[in-house]
Amino acid sequence: MESYQHVLAEHQTIRTERLILRPLTLADARDIFEYASDDDNTKFVFDTHPDIDYTRKQIAEYFVATPLGKYGIILSEMGKLIGTIDLRIDPATKSCCMGYALNKAFWGNGYMTEAGLALLDLAFNKLELERVFATHDVCNPASGKVMQRLGMTYEGTLRKSRLAKNVLVDDAYYSILKEEYITEK
């Protein structure tokens, strides 16, 4: 894991055509609260934030406490944080889980696909992982479309696999292997 940490430390900021991916800070609380307090935005991913103090606590505990591999998505032209994306690495299997959330005001513009492609490049070309996977609530097919645009293959549905807002939900499971990523490029 130490070598992964070293590589991630070297790639704390990633630039794409329209985005900057960088570590979150408590100063990002207002932008995150903007979408994390919206039921439509959080419906399938996490509990809706009741107030900005809750948002700050979540940032401190998840993003600031262990920042490597976790990025805020900044829209370059506005300098505004519009979402988050992260890689959770399992060194034993040379794989990682990708997770993401995006402010609904910015849905439909390809930003999450752009951020996801940047992290696939990081995962396969810099971290030298063999597999990246992601899941989405089956009631949220738009997230699955992002995974498909990233070149991921649907592998199956994990029935009642996760508790979300006090309900067991079914998750669709997608992945992409290093050799598939290299072939598709």
PyMOL CGO cylinders between C-alpha atoms (Angstrom):
from pymol import cmd
from pymol.cgo import CYLINDER

trace = [
    CYLINDER, 0.00, 0.00, 0.00, 2.92, 2.32, 0.66, 0.3, 1, 1, 1, 1, 1, 1,
    CYLINDER, 2.92, 2.32, 0.66, 3.82, 2.47, -3.05, 0.3, 1, 1, 1, 1, 1, 1,
    CYLINDER, 3.82, 2.47, -3.05, 0.21, 3.35, -3.90, 0.3, 1, 1, 1, 1, 1, 1,
    CYLINDER, 0.21, 3.35, -3.90, 0.28, 6.12, -1.31, 0.3, 1, 1, 1, 1, 1, 1,
    CYLINDER, 0.28, 6.12, -1.31, 3.49, 7.48, -2.82, 0.3, 1, 1, 1, 1, 1, 1,
    CYLINDER, 3.49, 7.48, -2.82, 2.01, 7.56, -6.34, 0.3, 1, 1, 1, 1, 1, 1,
    CYLINDER, 2.01, 7.56, -6.34, -1.23, 9.15, -5.10, 0.3, 1, 1, 1, 1, 1, 1,
    CYLINDER, -1.23, 9.15, -5.10, 0.76, 11.78, -3.21, 0.3, 1, 1, 1, 1, 1, 1,
    CYLINDER, 0.76, 11.78, -3.21, 2.49, 12.67, -6.49, 0.3, 1, 1, 1, 1, 1, 1,
    CYLINDER, 2.49, 12.67, -6.49, -0.88, 13.02, -8.25, 0.3, 1, 1, 1, 1, 1, 1,
    CYLINDER, -0.88, 13.02, -8.25, -2.91, 15.06, -5.79, 0.3, 1, 1, 1, 1, 1, 1,
    CYLINDER, -2.91, 15.06, -5.79, -3.93, 17.48, -8.52, 0.3, 1, 1, 1, 1, 1, 1,
    CYLINDER, -3.93, 17.48, -8.52, -5.04, 16.25, -11.93, 0.3, 1, 1, 1, 1, 1, 1,
    CYLINDER, -5.04, 16.25, -11.93, -6.05, 18.54, -14.79, 0.3, 1, 1, 1, 1, 1, 1,
    CYLINDER, -6.05, 18.54, -14.79, -8.31, 17.63, -17.68, 0.3, 1, 1, 1, 1, 1, 1,
    CYLINDER, -8.31, 17.63, -17.68, -9.68, 19.74, -20.52, 0.3, 1, 1, 1, 1, 1, 1,
    CYLINDER, -9.68, 19.74, -20.52, -12.40, 21.33, -18.36, 0.3, 1, 1, 1, 1, 1, 1,
    CYLINDER, -12.40, 21.33, -18.36, -11.72, 20.13, -14.81, 0.3, 1, 1, 1, 1, 1, 1,
    CYLINDER, -11.72, 20.13, -14.81, -9.27, 20.25, -11.96, 0.3, 1, 1, 1, 1, 1, 1,
    CYLINDER, -9.27, 20.25, -11.96, -9.31, 17.28, -9.58, 0.3, 1, 1, 1, 1, 1, 1,
    CYLINDER, -9.31, 17.28, -9.58, -7.77, 18.17, -6.23, 0.3, 1, 1, 1, 1, 1, 1,
    CYLINDER, -7.77, 18.17, -6.23, -8.00, 17.30, -2.52, 0.3, 1, 1, 1, 1, 1, 1,
    CYLINDER, -8.00, 17.30, -2.52, -10.98, 18.70, -0.62, 0.3, 1, 1, 1, 1, 1, 1,
    CYLINDER, -10.98, 18.70, -0.62, -10.66, 21.17, 2.21, 0.3, 1, 1, 1, 1, 1, 1,
    CYLINDER, -10.66, 21.17, 2.21, -13.12, 22.52, 4.74, 0.3, 1, 1, 1, 1, 1, 1,
    CYLINDER, -13.12, 22.52, 4.74, -13.32, 25.64, 2.55, 0.3, 1, 1, 1, 1, 1, 1,
    CYLINDER, -13.32, 25.64, 2.55, -15.27, 23.48, 0.06, 0.3, 1, 1, 1, 1, 1, 1,
    CYLINDER, -15.27, 23.48, 0.06, -18.13, 22.96, 2.51, 0.3, 1, 1, 1, 1, 1, 1,
    CYLINDER, -18.13, 22.96, 2.51, -20.49, 25.51, 0.92, 0.3, 1, 1, 1, 1, 1, 1,
    CYLINDER, -20.49, 25.51, 0.92, -20.19, 24.02, -2.58, 0.3, 1, 1, 1, 1, 1, 1,
    CYLINDER, -20.19, 24.02, -2.58, -20.65, 20.47, -1.27, 0.3, 1, 1, 1, 1, 1, 1,
    CYLINDER, -20.65, 20.47, -1.27, -23.56, 21.47, 0.94, 0.3, 1, 1, 1, 1, 1, 1,
    CYLINDER, -23.56, 21.47, 0.94, -25.22, 23.01, -2.13, 0.3, 1, 1, 1, 1, 1, 1,
    CYLINDER, -25.22, 23.01, -2.13, -25.78, 19.55, -3.58, 0.3, 1, 1, 1, 1, 1, 1,
    CYLINDER, -25.78, 19.55, -3.58, -25.46, 17.33, -0.48, 0.3, 1, 1, 1, 1, 1, 1,
    CYLINDER, -25.46, 17.33, -0.48, -28.46, 19.08, 1.08, 0.3, 1, 1, 1, 1, 1, 1,
    CYLINDER, -28.46, 19.08, 1.08, -30.64, 18.32, -1.96, 0.3, 1, 1, 1, 1, 1, 1,
    CYLINDER, -30.64, 18.32, -1.96, -32.72, 15.13, -1.75, 0.3, 1, 1, 1, 1, 1, 1,
    CYLINDER, -32.72, 15.13, -1.75, -32.65, 14.65, -5.53, 0.3, 1, 1, 1, 1, 1, 1,
    CYLINDER, -32.65, 14.65, -5.53, -28.86, 14.77, -5.52, 0.3, 1, 1, 1, 1, 1, 1,
    CYLINDER, -28.86, 14.77, -5.52, -28.37, 12.38, -2.59, 0.3, 1, 1, 1, 1, 1, 1,
    CYLINDER, -28.37, 12.38, -2.59, -31.24, 10.00, -3.30, 0.3, 1, 1, 1, 1, 1, 1,
    CYLINDER, -31.24, 10.00, -3.30, -29.03, 7.07, -4.31, 0.3, 1, 1, 1, 1, 1, 1,
    CYLINDER, -29.03, 7.07, -4.31, -25.66, 7.78, -2.74, 0.3, 1, 1, 1, 1, 1, 1,
    CYLINDER, -25.66, 7.78, -2.74, -25.67, 9.11, 0.82, 0.3, 1, 1, 1, 1, 1, 1,
    CYLINDER, -25.67, 9.11, 0.82, -27.78, 10.70, 3.51, 0.3, 1, 1, 1, 1, 1, 1,
    CYLINDER, -27.78, 10.70, 3.51, -28.90, 14.23, 2.77, 0.3, 1, 1, 1, 1, 1, 1,
    CYLINDER, -28.90, 14.23, 2.77, -26.92, 16.76, 4.78, 0.3, 1, 1, 1, 1, 1, 1,
    CYLINDER, -26.92, 16.76, 4.78, -29.17, 18.62, 7.26, 0.3, 1, 1, 1, 1, 1, 1,
    CYLINDER, -29.17, 18.62, 7.26, -26.84, 21.62, 7.71, 0.3, 1, 1, 1, 1, 1, 1,
    CYLINDER, -26.84, 21.62, 7.71, -23.42, 22.92, 6.71, 0.3, 1, 1, 1, 1, 1, 1,
    CYLINDER, -23.42, 22.92, 6.71, -21.85, 21.80, 10.01, 0.3, 1, 1, 1, 1, 1, 1,
    CYLINDER, -21.85, 21.80, 10.01, -22.75, 18.22, 9.10, 0.3, 1, 1, 1, 1, 1, 1,
    CYLINDER, -22.75, 18.22, 9.10, -21.08, 18.78, 5.70, 0.3, 1, 1, 1, 1, 1, 1,
    CYLINDER, -21.08, 18.78, 5.70, -17.92, 20.08, 7.36, 0.3, 1, 1, 1, 1, 1, 1,
    CYLINDER, -17.92, 20.08, 7.36, -17.85, 17.02, 9.64, 0.3, 1, 1, 1, 1, 1, 1,
    CYLINDER, -17.85, 17.02, 9.64, -18.20, 14.67, 6.66, 0.3, 1, 1, 1, 1, 1, 1,
    CYLINDER, -18.20, 14.67, 6.66, -15.41, 16.46, 4.79, 0.3, 1, 1, 1, 1, 1, 1,
    CYLINDER, -15.41, 16.46, 4.79, -13.12, 16.31, 7.83, 0.3, 1, 1, 1, 1, 1, 1,
    CYLINDER, -13.12, 16.31, 7.83, -13.79, 12.64, 8.57, 0.3, 1, 1, 1, 1, 1, 1,
    CYLINDER, -13.79, 12.64, 8.57, -13.69, 11.25, 5.03, 0.3, 1, 1, 1, 1, 1, 1,
    CYLINDER, -13.69, 11.25, 5.03, -11.80, 13.60, 2.72, 0.3, 1, 1, 1, 1, 1, 1,
    CYLINDER, -11.80, 13.60, 2.72, -9.36, 15.46, 4.99, 0.3, 1, 1, 1, 1, 1, 1,
    CYLINDER, -9.36, 15.46, 4.99, -8.49, 12.62, 7.40, 0.3, 1, 1, 1, 1, 1, 1,
    CYLINDER, -8.49, 12.62, 7.40, -7.36, 10.35, 4.53, 0.3, 1, 1, 1, 1, 1, 1,
    CYLINDER, -7.36, 10.35, 4.53, -7.10, 12.51, 1.40, 0.3, 1, 1, 1, 1, 1, 1,
    CYLINDER, -7.10, 12.51, 1.40, -5.09, 10.35, -0.99, 0.3, 1, 1, 1, 1, 1, 1,
    CYLINDER, -5.09, 10.35, -0.99, -7.18, 9.04, -3.87, 0.3, 1, 1, 1, 1, 1, 1,
    CYLINDER, -7.18, 9.04, -3.87, -10.07, 11.40, -3.05, 0.3, 1, 1, 1, 1, 1, 1,
    CYLINDER, -10.07, 11.40, -3.05, -10.73, 14.42, -5.23, 0.3, 1, 1, 1, 1, 1, 1,
    CYLINDER, -10.73, 14.42, -5.23, -12.99, 17.39, -5.47, 0.3, 1, 1, 1, 1, 1, 1,
    CYLINDER, -12.99, 17.39, -5.47, -14.11, 18.07, -9.03, 0.3, 1, 1, 1, 1, 1, 1,
    CYLINDER, -14.11, 18.07, -9.03, -13.57, 21.72, -9.88, 0.3, 1, 1, 1, 1, 1, 1,
    CYLINDER, -13.57, 21.72, -9.88, -15.02, 23.29, -13.01, 0.3, 1, 1, 1, 1, 1, 1,
    CYLINDER, -15.02, 23.29, -13.01, -11.97, 25.16, -14.35, 0.3, 1, 1, 1, 1, 1, 1,
    CYLINDER, -11.97, 25.16, -14.35, -13.83, 28.03, -15.99, 0.3, 1, 1, 1, 1, 1, 1,
    CYLINDER, -13.83, 28.03, -15.99, -15.78, 28.86, -12.81, 0.3, 1, 1, 1, 1, 1, 1,
    CYLINDER, -15.78, 28.86, -12.81, -13.40, 27.67, -10.10, 0.3, 1, 1, 1, 1, 1, 1,
    CYLINDER, -13.40, 27.67, -10.10, -16.42, 25.98, -8.53, 0.3, 1, 1, 1, 1, 1, 1,
    CYLINDER, -16.42, 25.98, -8.53, -16.45, 22.56, -6.87, 0.3, 1, 1, 1, 1, 1, 1,
    CYLINDER, -16.45, 22.56, -6.87, -19.21, 20.58, -8.58, 0.3, 1, 1, 1, 1, 1, 1,
    CYLINDER, -19.21, 20.58, -8.58, -18.68, 17.09, -7.16, 0.3, 1, 1, 1, 1, 1, 1,
    CYLINDER, -18.68, 17.09, -7.16, -16.33, 14.46, -5.81, 0.3, 1, 1, 1, 1, 1, 1,
    CYLINDER, -16.33, 14.46, -5.81, -14.69, 11.31, -7.13, 0.3, 1, 1, 1, 1, 1, 1,
    CYLINDER, -14.69, 11.31, -7.13, -12.46, 8.78, -5.42, 0.3, 1, 1, 1, 1, 1, 1,
    CYLINDER, -12.46, 8.78, -5.42, -10.58, 5.52, -5.76, 0.3, 1, 1, 1, 1, 1, 1,
    CYLINDER, -10.58, 5.52, -5.76, -10.57, 3.09, -2.82, 0.3, 1, 1, 1, 1, 1, 1,
    CYLINDER, -10.57, 3.09, -2.82, -7.64, 0.74, -3.42, 0.3, 1, 1, 1, 1, 1, 1,
    CYLINDER, -7.64, 0.74, -3.42, -7.37, -2.90, -2.37, 0.3, 1, 1, 1, 1, 1, 1,
    CYLINDER, -7.37, -2.90, -2.37, -3.63, -3.68, -2.65, 0.3, 1, 1, 1, 1, 1, 1,
    CYLINDER, -3.63, -3.68, -2.65, -4.17, -7.43, -2.23, 0.3, 1, 1, 1, 1, 1, 1,
    CYLINDER, -4.17, -7.43, -2.23, -6.14, -7.64, -5.48, 0.3, 1, 1, 1, 1, 1, 1,
    CYLINDER, -6.14, -7.64, -5.48, -4.51, -4.71, -7.31, 0.3, 1, 1, 1, 1, 1, 1,
    CYLINDER, -4.51, -4.71, -7.31, -7.98, -3.28, -7.78, 0.3, 1, 1, 1, 1, 1, 1,
    CYLINDER, -7.98, -3.28, -7.78, -10.00, -0.31, -6.66, 0.3, 1, 1, 1, 1, 1, 1,
    CYLINDER, -10.00, -0.31, -6.66, -13.56, 0.87, -6.31, 0.3, 1, 1, 1, 1, 1, 1,
    CYLINDER, -13.56, 0.87, -6.31, -14.48, 4.16, -7.95, 0.3, 1, 1, 1, 1, 1, 1,
    CYLINDER, -14.48, 4.16, -7.95, -17.16, 6.31, -6.33, 0.3, 1, 1, 1, 1, 1, 1,
    CYLINDER, -17.16, 6.31, -6.33, -18.54, 9.69, -7.33, 0.3, 1, 1, 1, 1, 1, 1,
    CYLINDER, -18.54, 9.69, -7.33, -21.20, 12.33, -6.77, 0.3, 1, 1, 1, 1, 1, 1,
    CYLINDER, -21.20, 12.33, -6.77, -22.05, 15.37, -8.90, 0.3, 1, 1, 1, 1, 1, 1,
    CYLINDER, -22.05, 15.37, -8.90, -24.15, 18.47, -8.27, 0.3, 1, 1, 1, 1, 1, 1,
    CYLINDER, -24.15, 18.47, -8.27, -27.35, 17.98, -10.30, 0.3, 1, 1, 1, 1, 1, 1,
    CYLINDER, -27.35, 17.98, -10.30, -27.01, 21.50, -11.73, 0.3, 1, 1, 1, 1, 1, 1,
    CYLINDER, -27.01, 21.50, -11.73, -24.08, 20.07, -13.74, 0.3, 1, 1, 1, 1, 1, 1,
    CYLINDER, -24.08, 20.07, -13.74, -25.56, 16.71, -14.81, 0.3, 1, 1, 1, 1, 1, 1,
    CYLINDER, -25.56, 16.71, -14.81, -25.61, 15.91, -18.52, 0.3, 1, 1, 1, 1, 1, 1,
    CYLINDER, -25.61, 15.91, -18.52, -22.43, 17.75, -19.49, 0.3, 1, 1, 1, 1, 1, 1,
    CYLINDER, -22.43, 17.75, -19.49, -19.98, 14.83, -19.47, 0.3, 1, 1, 1, 1, 1, 1,
    CYLINDER, -19.98, 14.83, -19.47, -18.08, 16.12, -16.43, 0.3, 1, 1, 1, 1, 1, 1,
    CYLINDER, -18.08, 16.12, -16.43, -18.26, 12.85, -14.50, 0.3, 1, 1, 1, 1, 1, 1,
    CYLINDER, -18.26, 12.85, -14.50, -17.10, 10.86, -17.52, 0.3, 1, 1, 1, 1, 1, 1,
    CYLINDER, -17.10, 10.86, -17.52, -14.19, 13.29, -17.95, 0.3, 1, 1, 1, 1, 1, 1,
    CYLINDER, -14.19, 13.29, -17.95, -13.22, 12.97, -14.27, 0.3, 1, 1, 1, 1, 1, 1,
    CYLINDER, -13.22, 12.97, -14.27, -13.66, 9.19, -14.38, 0.3, 1, 1, 1, 1, 1, 1,
    CYLINDER, -13.66, 9.19, -14.38, -11.41, 8.84, -17.43, 0.3, 1, 1, 1, 1, 1, 1,
    CYLINDER, -11.41, 8.84, -17.43, -8.71, 10.84, -15.62, 0.3, 1, 1, 1, 1, 1, 1,
    CYLINDER, -8.71, 10.84, -15.62, -8.89, 8.46, -12.66, 0.3, 1, 1, 1, 1, 1, 1,
    CYLINDER, -8.89, 8.46, -12.66, -8.82, 5.40, -14.90, 0.3, 1, 1, 1, 1, 1, 1,
    CYLINDER, -8.82, 5.40, -14.90, -5.59, 6.78, -16.38, 0.3, 1, 1, 1, 1, 1, 1,
    CYLINDER, -5.59, 6.78, -16.38, -4.24, 7.21, -12.85, 0.3, 1, 1, 1, 1, 1, 1,
    CYLINDER, -4.24, 7.21, -12.85, -5.37, 3.72, -11.81, 0.3, 1, 1, 1, 1, 1, 1,
    CYLINDER, -5.37, 3.72, -11.81, -3.96, 1.83, -14.77, 0.3, 1, 1, 1, 1, 1, 1,
    CYLINDER, -3.96, 1.83, -14.77, -1.01, 3.89, -15.95, 0.3, 1, 1, 1, 1, 1, 1,
    CYLINDER, -1.01, 3.89, -15.95, 0.38, 5.32, -12.72, 0.3, 1, 1, 1, 1, 1, 1,
    CYLINDER, 0.38, 5.32, -12.72, -0.84, 3.00, -9.95, 0.3, 1, 1, 1, 1, 1, 1,
    CYLINDER, -0.84, 3.00, -9.95, -0.54, -0.05, -12.23, 0.3, 1, 1, 1, 1, 1, 1,
    CYLINDER, -0.54, -0.05, -12.23, -3.76, -1.58, -10.94, 0.3, 1, 1, 1, 1, 1, 1,
    CYLINDER, -3.76, -1.58, -10.94, -5.38, -4.49, -12.77, 0.3, 1, 1, 1, 1, 1, 1,
    CYLINDER, -5.38, -4.49, -12.77, -9.07, -3.72, -12.22, 0.3, 1, 1, 1, 1, 1, 1,
    CYLINDER, -9.07, -3.72, -12.22, -11.39, -0.80, -11.44, 0.3, 1, 1, 1, 1, 1, 1,
    CYLINDER, -11.39, -0.80, -11.44, -14.99, -1.43, -10.43, 0.3, 1, 1, 1, 1, 1, 1,
    CYLINDER, -14.99, -1.43, -10.43, -18.00, 0.62, -9.44, 0.3, 1, 1, 1, 1, 1, 1,
    CYLINDER, -18.00, 0.62, -9.44, -21.57, -0.01, -8.36, 0.3, 1, 1, 1, 1, 1, 1,
    CYLINDER, -21.57, -0.01, -8.36, -24.80, 1.92, -8.59, 0.3, 1, 1, 1, 1, 1, 1,
    CYLINDER, -24.80, 1.92, -8.59, -28.29, 1.57, -7.19, 0.3, 1, 1, 1, 1, 1, 1,
    CYLINDER, -28.29, 1.57, -7.19, -30.34, -0.10, -9.94, 0.3, 1, 1, 1, 1, 1, 1,
    CYLINDER, -30.34, -0.10, -9.94, -32.90, 2.70, -9.54, 0.3, 1, 1, 1, 1, 1, 1,
    CYLINDER, -32.90, 2.70, -9.54, -30.22, 5.15, -10.73, 0.3, 1, 1, 1, 1, 1, 1,
    CYLINDER, -30.22, 5.15, -10.73, -29.47, 4.08, -14.32, 0.3, 1, 1, 1, 1, 1, 1,
    CYLINDER, -29.47, 4.08, -14.32, -27.79, 7.42, -15.14, 0.3, 1, 1, 1, 1, 1, 1,
    CYLINDER, -27.79, 7.42, -15.14, -24.86, 6.36, -12.96, 0.3, 1, 1, 1, 1, 1, 1,
    CYLINDER, -24.86, 6.36, -12.96, -24.64, 3.13, -14.94, 0.3, 1, 1, 1, 1, 1, 1,
    CYLINDER, -24.64, 3.13, -14.94, -24.44, 5.14, -18.16, 0.3, 1, 1, 1, 1, 1, 1,
    CYLINDER, -24.44, 5.14, -18.16, -21.36, 6.92, -16.78, 0.3, 1, 1, 1, 1, 1, 1,
    CYLINDER, -21.36, 6.92, -16.78, -19.79, 3.53, -16.04, 0.3, 1, 1, 1, 1, 1, 1,
    CYLINDER, -19.79, 3.53, -16.04, -20.56, 2.36, -19.58, 0.3, 1, 1, 1, 1, 1, 1,
    CYLINDER, -20.56, 2.36, -19.58, -19.01, 5.53, -21.06, 0.3, 1, 1, 1, 1, 1, 1,
    CYLINDER, -19.01, 5.53, -21.06, -15.90, 4.75, -19.01, 0.3, 1, 1, 1, 1, 1, 1,
    CYLINDER, -15.90, 4.75, -19.01, -15.68, 1.42, -20.84, 0.3, 1, 1, 1, 1, 1, 1,
    CYLINDER, -15.68, 1.42, -20.84, -16.84, -0.65, -17.88, 0.3, 1, 1, 1, 1, 1, 1,
    CYLINDER, -16.84, -0.65, -17.88, -18.67, -3.94, -18.38, 0.3, 1, 1, 1, 1, 1, 1,
    CYLINDER, -18.67, -3.94, -18.38, -21.82, -4.84, -16.48, 0.3, 1, 1, 1, 1, 1, 1,
    CYLINDER, -21.82, -4.84, -16.48, -21.08, -7.97, -14.44, 0.3, 1, 1, 1, 1, 1, 1,
    CYLINDER, -21.08, -7.97, -14.44, -24.32, -8.49, -12.57, 0.3, 1, 1, 1, 1, 1, 1,
    CYLINDER, -24.32, -8.49, -12.57, -26.63, -7.24, -9.87, 0.3, 1, 1, 1, 1, 1, 1,
    CYLINDER, -26.63, -7.24, -9.87, -25.85, -7.59, -6.18, 0.3, 1, 1, 1, 1, 1, 1,
    CYLINDER, -25.85, -7.59, -6.18, -29.28, -8.06, -4.64, 0.3, 1, 1, 1, 1, 1, 1,
    CYLINDER, -29.28, -8.06, -4.64, -30.04, -6.23, -1.40, 0.3, 1, 1, 1, 1, 1, 1,
    CYLINDER, -30.04, -6.23, -1.40, -26.33, -5.53, -1.11, 0.3, 1, 1, 1, 1, 1, 1,
    CYLINDER, -26.33, -5.53, -1.11, -26.26, -2.19, 0.66, 0.3, 1, 1, 1, 1, 1, 1,
    CYLINDER, -26.26, -2.19, 0.66, -28.28, -0.26, 3.19, 0.3, 1, 1, 1, 1, 1, 1,
    CYLINDER, -28.28, -0.26, 3.19, -29.19, 3.17, 1.78, 0.3, 1, 1, 1, 1, 1, 1,
    CYLINDER, -29.19, 3.17, 1.78, -31.49, 5.45, 3.74, 0.3, 1, 1, 1, 1, 1, 1,
    CYLINDER, -31.49, 5.45, 3.74, -32.71, 2.48, 5.81, 0.3, 1, 1, 1, 1, 1, 1,
    CYLINDER, -32.71, 2.48, 5.81, -33.60, 0.37, 2.75, 0.3, 1, 1, 1, 1, 1, 1,
    CYLINDER, -33.60, 0.37, 2.75, -31.65, -2.57, 1.35, 0.3, 1, 1, 1, 1, 1, 1,
    CYLINDER, -31.65, -2.57, 1.35, -30.95, -1.75, -2.30, 0.3, 1, 1, 1, 1, 1, 1,
    CYLINDER, -30.95, -1.75, -2.30, -29.82, -3.74, -5.30, 0.3, 1, 1, 1, 1, 1, 1,
    CYLINDER, -29.82, -3.74, -5.30, -26.56, -2.55, -6.85, 0.3, 1, 1, 1, 1, 1, 1,
    CYLINDER, -26.56, -2.55, -6.85, -25.50, -3.04, -10.46, 0.3, 1, 1, 1, 1, 1, 1,
    CYLINDER, -25.50, -3.04, -10.46, -21.82, -4.00, -10.59, 0.3, 1, 1, 1, 1, 1, 1,
    CYLINDER, -21.82, -4.00, -10.59, -19.48, -2.82, -13.37, 0.3, 1, 1, 1, 1, 1, 1,
    CYLINDER, -19.48, -2.82, -13.37, -15.73, -3.18, -13.94, 0.3, 1, 1, 1, 1, 1, 1,
    CYLINDER, -15.73, -3.18, -13.94, -12.94, -2.59, -16.40, 0.3, 1, 1, 1, 1, 1, 1,
    CYLINDER, -12.94, -2.59, -16.40, -9.67, -4.49, -16.59, 0.3, 1, 1, 1, 1, 1, 1,
    CYLINDER, -9.67, -4.49, -16.59, -6.32, -2.96, -17.42, 0.3, 1, 1, 1, 1, 1, 1,
    CYLINDER, -6.32, -2.96, -17.42, -6.06, -4.86, -20.72, 0.3, 1, 1, 1, 1, 1, 1,
    CYLINDER, -6.06, -4.86, -20.72, -9.54, -3.65, -21.73, 0.3, 1, 1, 1, 1, 1, 1,
    CYLINDER, -9.54, -3.65, -21.73, -8.64, -0.07, -20.88, 0.3, 1, 1, 1, 1, 1, 1,
    CYLINDER, -8.64, -0.07, -20.88, -5.43, -0.24, -22.93, 0.3, 1, 1, 1, 1, 1, 1,
    CYLINDER, -5.43, -0.24, -22.93, -7.26, -1.85, -25.89, 0.3, 1, 1, 1, 1, 1, 1,
    CYLINDER, -7.26, -1.85, -25.89, -10.02, 0.79, -25.86, 0.3, 1, 1, 1, 1, 1, 1,
    CYLINDER, -10.02, 0.79, -25.86, -7.61, 3.76, -25.80, 0.3, 1, 1, 1, 1, 1, 1,
]
cmd.load_cgo(trace, "trace")
